[in-house]
């Protein structure tokens, strides 16, 4: 048999078998079915194309027109960090939209059409069904992201742009996590809502709110408390920073900036309305102007604004919708 | 042990009561026909058995497992043809079957299953291109995976042509001979009559009858139909008048020389005697046993009358 001779196929077969035999992977056939079914949708290829264009395009521009040069630090050679700066403002708003499109129909559409009855006639609990859907659809979200990154690498490799591997790979990793978070968010809503159309409306509504209005929420809340509850300026900035970081979009952006700048403090300062007060009054540091922008030296970042905490806030958008969606789904009549 | 046991199962959707205290036992190895008009609550009952819908009151077990506590154990040993299902348009018949085989950890061969339901030629085509009847056959094949101890089929013959319906009956018998209990719902009585050991009739959310096919017929014995052909047409009116006087007769209609009489099953001789006495000559007569359709109608009417009396 040809599968016996092909080592790649044999390896994949072994992986497949060992996952199948694992005690905790009863959901595995569902995720496989989910992947097979969704990957055959022409939409996936449209999304992959958009990602290739939008992710690789900055690299192409840098290669052929040297536009990225202006982003390179003075005196330093042009690196992929310049590319990441180009790609970040594209990925931050685009990827959630793509992930929502991939996730929103996961359960609500099957429930509307009746194929959910076939799935749940098989030996799966509703929780396993949700887990299988999450894994399968997350894999789908990772296709356009991975294809986008690989294309970028292929374009950059032969060019004069130097690849800063660490920041490039970390950027890829955080971006993948960001995509998975929004896929989980849409699937959680899909499990809770009655129809796919409502899921689409709700998830896009929340996404637009996060994208457009959330950045003002922290500042607005800070002002409100300052006007009516008589809180001090530092407390006001705490409110502002903390609320801002609760948005998955802001959390993702600040994590990527942190990768580029090598320091969490600088990227958090950008989220507040007054970097100087934040640096000096809240963090006890000194604000300095350097060649590469403002720098807050000798400052200590409280743990709730640290890297681990921000990753936690981002992951909350994965866990909370899935858990809440599960409880609604578990207790409803199909 | 009973394959299915419902104990006072009640289901309310808002203010609508879909099921009212249904008690039902389906024995192991039985072919059970679950009959009732559309909207009687058949699908709700099946949905409760499969834990798609939760009962408002009452309890139930399937294959000895509580429906709400251990739905996974139930589904591992049950094959289901759900009502209002849909297949995955983008996946082939083979992919559907492989998915179910993997899910149930069974060792069936997709080609053999497809062969059994007559879609072997189409197994590598996408299910979205199948006709409704072929999709039905595919889902039936999926229900057969892993030699289930119980088959739950919700309106299995809907959408099937006569050949498909015959195949369905054959498969039900084969599976039953293998040892499976079969529970299937239908509003088409002919299907139930042809294969079932036991029949339950559900109406307005209540189980109004449960008996063997023969037993139900007997219970509705008033529906025996007697056809009497007279030697000549002259005495028809006299014969009709004479028959109508009998207490056991509910209706008489005349068409030329043929009289159609509905009466109690033991009133046949009385009818024939009445014809002779009125001066008519019987050339031929035949009796027709009540079909399940008529039994069903009799039950339904009886229920409605009782309901009307209660309301009055």
Interface residues (C-beta under 8 A of the other chain):
Chain A: X20 X29 X30 X32 X33 X36 X37 X40 X41 X113 X114 X115 X117 X118 X120 X121 X122 X123 X124 X125 X331 X333 X334
Chain B: X13 X47 X50 X51 X52 X53 X54 X71 X72 X73 X75 X76 X78 X79 X80 X82 X83 X84 X85 X86 X87 X88 X90 X91 X95 X99 X100 X102 X103 X104 X139 X142 X143
